[in-house]
Amino acid sequence: MSIVTVQLGQCGNQIGFEVFDALYNDSHCPQGLCSKRENEVYQESCKERFFSEEENGVPVARAVLVDMEPKVINQTLSKAAQSGQWKYGQHSCFCQKQGSGNNWAYGYSVHGPRHEEPIMNLIQKEVEKCDCLSGFFIIMSMAGGTGSGLGAFITQNLQDQYSNALKMNQIIWPYGTGEVIVQNYNSILTLSHLYRSSDALLVHENDAVHKICAKLMNIKQISFRDINQVLAHQLGSVFQPTYSMEGSYHYRRNPLGDLMESLVPHPEFKMLGIRNIPQMCENSLAYSTFTWTGLLKHLRQMLISNSKMEEGINWQVRPPLSGLPPLGKVSLNRELHFNTSIANLVILRGKDVHSADLGGFKDPELYTSWLAPVNAFSAWKTQRAFRKYEKSAALVSNSQFLLKPLDTIVGKAWNMFASKAYIHQYTKFGIEEEDFLDSFTLLEQVVASYCNV
């Protein structure tokens, strides 16, 4: 089954390119640590999901590119064509001459209705090329104007026109220090609208990915491209093919459907995050060896202590009912917060994958009381290695990981709203104070639901 990717705005298009590039390079990587036949089946499965074949043999990304300014789309198209390995379709782009000026209302209320028909036609043409559609993967930022405002509008349209197809939005959470003065307004409007029309929100926090680039990848001058390549690695580690069941060598056909079934048991809880282990620069890989026991011990602690990377994990956090004392001395004024999960999916790739013991993730103390671990935990595996990593694990988690950032963004937006700061920029494009209040109400309910897990 195929996935149609919709890349929206500068952020969505730049990340989208890195994702397709990572998927292609991984599926054609000679170091897959498996037989030639198995590698061919893996390649074929990846291609069916993300690429369609063109007459001259160059794979074409199953993607639609949308931006209100031409610069980034032109760069993205030419980078893909220059790679000589894959490309975007000739008629898969929509761009205009004027952006949204970081105004969510302009993207949603002006660009959306004005350009709805041509954009939805492009998406329909891409859908028609699929033998069987699994759903849509929508890549967008949360803080700008085009990606967030137009992205929310297009997601709503996809829900109306393709109600049976799954929709997963990959959203980029802005830096806490802020890139745009109205980013908190844009963020709450984006999140509240997506909560109504999307099946799952896969969230990446810029601050967390920045730390990974600095501490794990040892990059001194971090660019957006570096950040996007880490994102692409994480997304590839989730979406590349895995076996459909233990002991089977058939790849699963419906990755989006399987992902949603495993991780979104209730529409009130649809925030997902990804953690990967190991992550390091390519030069270090050759000198590193890993065991499944070590990797999974670290990954489990990253989950329960809400750490985004294996460096700097807080080993003192323990499940609340474990009865074990915390490790070392803990200052009383520093509360150790345990990250409770609703559902987790662990994806293992590489050597001796069937010998990995996942018992630590089946512990009932990790999960909410209303879902049994047998329903809350899933594992996908393949012996085929991912991008030169002999062993690698990814964890997709529906947990309390976003509580603090979400509460912070809602709080900051409310403080600005209470003093009516910048509201006129939204009301002049049809987003009224009532719309803001609806967004606050919905997101405060989401925060309360995750708090009470």
N, C-alpha and C positions, 0 to 999 in steps of 0.2 A: 504494500500500500504506500501511496506517495504523500509527501507533505509539501504544501505550497507555502513558501516563505514570503512574507510581505515586509520589505525593508522601508522604514519611514524616517524621513529627516536625515540630517547629517550623521547623527550618532547611529541610527539604524542601518544606514547604508555602509558606513565604515565597518561596523561590526559584522554585518551580513557578508561582506567580502571576505573577511578573515575566517568566518565560520565555513563558508564553502571551500576556501583554500585549505583549511585544516582537514576537512572531511575528505577532499580529493587526495591530499598528500598522504594522509593516513591510510586510505584504502589502497594506495599504490606504493606503500612503503615495503621494501623488500625484506625488512627485518621483522616480519610478523610472527616469527617463532612457531609457524604451523606449516602443514603440508601445502604444496602448490595448489592442490585441488580445493582445500579448505579456504585458502586465500582468494581463489577465484570466486567461490560462492559468497564470501564476505564482500568482495568488490561489487559483485552483482547486486547483492542486497542493499548496499549503500547507494548504488546508482539508481535503483528503483525508487528509493525514498526521496533522493535529493536532486537527481539529474535526469534529463531526458537526452536521448542520443540524437545528434544531427547527422545529416547525410555524409558530411566529410569526416565523421568519426569523433569529432570533438564534443565532449559532454556539455550540455547546456543546463545551467542551474534552473531549478523549478522555482523561480522567484519573480516578484514584481517589485520594482524600485520606484519609490515615490519621494519627491522633495519639491519644495516650492522655489528652490534656487537650483540652477543647472550645474554649478561648479563641482560639487561632491559626486553627483551621479556621473558626470563625464569622467572624473578621475577614477571612479570605481569601475566603470565599463572598460576604460583603457587598461587599468591594472590587470583585470581578469583576462582581457584579450592578449596582453603582452606575455602573460604566463605561458601561453601556448598549450596549456593543459586542459583548461575548461573555460567557458565564457558565459556571459548572460545573453538571453535571447535578444534579437534585434529590436523587437517591438514589445519589450517588457518594462519600459520606463515611462514615467510621467513626471515632468517637471515644468515649472513656471519661472518667471523672471523675478518675482517678488516673494520674499520669505514672510514669516509670521511675526518677526520682531520679538521673539520670546514671549508672545502673548497667547496664552492657551485659548482665550475666547476667539481670537482672530483665526487660529487654526481650526477650531471646532465649528464656529458659527458662520465664518465667511468662506475660507478655503474649502471646508467640508462640503456644504451644499452646492457651492459653485462648481466643484470638480468631481462630484460624486459619480456621475455617469461614466466619464472616460476611465476613472480609476477602477470602478467595479467591472467595467467591460474588460479591462486588462486582466483582472483577477479571474474573470469567467473564462477567458481564453486559456489561461494557465491551468485552470481546473479541468477544462475539456481535454487537455493533453494527458491527464492521468487516467490510467485504466481503472484505478480504484483510489478514491481520496480518503486519506486518514484524517486530515484536518489542516488547520492553518497555524503557522508559527510566525508571530508578529513581533518584529524587533523594533524597539522604540525607546526614546529617553522619557523621563518623567517630568523634567524641569523646564524644557524649552517651550516652543510654540507649535512647530510643525509636527515633530514626532509625537508630542503629548496630546495636543488638541486635535489635530487631524487623525492621529492614531486612535484616539478614543472614538472619534466619529466613524472611522472605517471599521473598527471592531464591532461597533453597534450595527453597522450595515451588514457585516458578515453574519452576525447573529440573526438578523432578520431574514437574509437571503439564503443562508446555509445553516439552518437551525439544527440539522442533524450532524453537521461536521463539527469536530472538536476545535476549540480555539485556545491556544496557549500564547500568552503575551510575555515576551522576555523584556523586562523593563530595567533601565539603568537608574539606580537610586543616586541622587546628586551628592556631591561632596558636602559634608556637614558645614564647612566654612562658607560654602556658597559660591556659585558662579554667576547667578542671576538674582537680582534683588527680589523678584516675585516668584522665585522657584518653589517656595512653600505653597503658595496659592496654586501654581500650576500642578504641583504634585498631588495636592488633595483632590483637585478636580479630576485629574487623570485616574487616580486610584479608585475614587468613588464610582466613576463611570465604568471603568473596567470591571469592577466588582459585580456590576449588574449584567455585563454582556460577555465576559470571558469565562472560560472553564477553569483556568489556572493562571496564576501570575508567577513567573519564574524571575526572582529578583536578584540582581547583582548590585552590591554597594560599591561605588567608586572608591571610597576610603579603604575598604577591605582589599580590593584588587590592587590598589596602589601599594599597599603594604606588602602584598605577595611579590610584586615587581621589585620592590626595594630589598626585602629580606631574603626571599627564596631564590629569585632570579638574579640577584646582585646587579641590578641595573642602576647606574648612577644618575643619568639624566632621563627621567621617565617621560615618555611621550604617550599620546593617546593611542598610537599604534601598538606600543608595548602592552598597554592595558587591554586593548581589543584582542591581542593575540592570547593573553591569559584567559579572557572570556571565551574565545573560540576553542581553546584547548578544553576548558571545562564543559562547554556545550557538546563538543565532539565526543567527549568521554561518556556522555549520557546517551546521545542519539545514534552513535554507531551501532551496528548490529550486535545482538547477543543471542544466545541459544534460547529457544522458547521454553524449555524446561530442563530440570536436572537430568543429566545423562543423555539428553537429546542433542543431535548435531544439526538440527534445523533452526534457522534463524527466525526470530519472531517477526510477524508480518505487520503488526499494527502498533508501532512504538508509542504513538501519542495516546491511543486508547488504553494500552497496557499501563502507561505511566499514570494516567488519570485514575484508572481503576485502583491502582496500588496506593495512590497518594492523596486523593481528594474524596474522602468518604462522606463529606457533608458540604453543601454549597457555602456555608458560613466560613469554612476554613479552606482558603485556596491560595495561600502564600507559600511558595516553595523556594528553597535555597539549595545551592550546590556547594559541596566541599570536596576537594581532591587531595589524594596523597599517593605517591610523592609528587611534588612539583619542584623542578629545579632547572637551571640552565643546561643546555645540551652538553656543554663541555664537562660538566660534573657527572653526567649519567654513566659514562664509561667506567668511572671509579667507584660506583656505588652498588651495593648489594642490599637486597631487602628480603625479609621473610613475611609471609602472610600474617603470622602471629603478631609481629611488631607493627606492621602497617595497620591492622585492624584494631589493635589496642589503642594506637594513637587516634585513629579515626573515631572510635567510640568516645574517647575523652574530648575530642574536638566537638562532638555533638553535644554531650551533656554539659560542657562548660561554655558552649556557644563561642568556640574559637574558630576563626575562618581559615587558619593555617596551622601546620604542625609545629611551627616555632612559637614559643611563648605560651604553650597550653597551660592552663591552670589545673594542675593535678590534684588540687585540694577539693575540688567539687566532686561530690559523691551523690548517688541517687538518695532521695530523702528517707527512704525506708530501709536502706541497706544495713542500718544498725552498726556500721563501721564508723570509727571516729575519723575526722578529717586528718589528712596527712600533715605532719609538722604543726607549727604554731600558727593559729589564725587569729588576727586581731579582731576583737569583738565588734568594732565599729564597721568592719568591712563584711557586709553580708555576702555569703557565697550563693550566687544564684544558679539554681539548677534549671537547665533548659528542657522542659517537658515536651515530648513529641506526641503528635497525633498519628503520624505514619512516617515510615522510613523505607527507602529503597537503596540497597547497596549494589553497586555494579562492579564486578571484578573482571579484570582482563589480564591474561598472561599465563605464565608457566605454572604448572601444578595447581591450577585454579580450583580443581575439584577437591583438593586437600584442605582448602581454607575453612577454618572453623568460625562460623558466624553466630555461635551461641550467645555471645555478649550483647548482640543486638536484639535478641529475643526476650530479654529480661523484661517482665511486666512493669517493673519500677520505672522504666524509661518512658512509659506511655500513659496516656489519659485512661481513666478507669472505664470509660464507656466503649472502648474498643479492645478486644482481646488481641494479644501479640500475634496470634496466628493470622489475624486480619490486618494488623497494623504494620507488619514487617514483610518485605519481599526482597528477594535477591535475584539478580540476573548475572549470568556468567558467560565468558567465552575464553577459549585457550588462545585465541588470536590476540597478540599484544597490541597495545595502543601507542603509536608514535614513539617507537624505540624504547619504551619503558618495559623492561622484562616483566614486571608486575606493577599493576596500578589499580587503585580503587577510587570510585566516586560514590558520594553519598548525596542523594536527593532527599531533602527532609521537609516535612510539613510540621513545623514546631513553633515555639515561641520566639524564634531567633530575631524576628523583626519588631517585637513589642516596643523596645526602647526607641529605635529610630522612628517608628511610626508615631508613637506618642509625642516624640520631640517635634516632628514635622507638623502634626496637628496642633500642638501647643503654640508653635511659632506663628503658624498661619492664623490661629485664633487671635493672638495678640495684635497682629497687624489688622485683622478684620475688625476687631473691637474699636480701633481708632480710625477705621474707614480708610486706611492707607492704600492708595493705588486702586481702590475699588472702581473708580471712574473709568479706568482703562479697560475694564471688563464689561461694565454696564453699557458702554457705548457700542459694544458688539453683541448685545443681547443676553449676556450672562448676568442675571439679577442677584441681588443679595439672598433671595430665596434659594437659588441654586447653591450658593455657598453654604447656607444653613443645612440644606439636604445632605451636602457632602460631609459636613462636620458630624451630623447625626449618624450617617452610615458608618463612617470610620471610627467614631467613638464606640459604636456597637461592635465593630470588628476587634478593636482593642479589648473591650470587655470580654468578648468571647474567648480570645486567646489567653487573657489573664486567668479565666476561670477553668482552663483545661485541667 
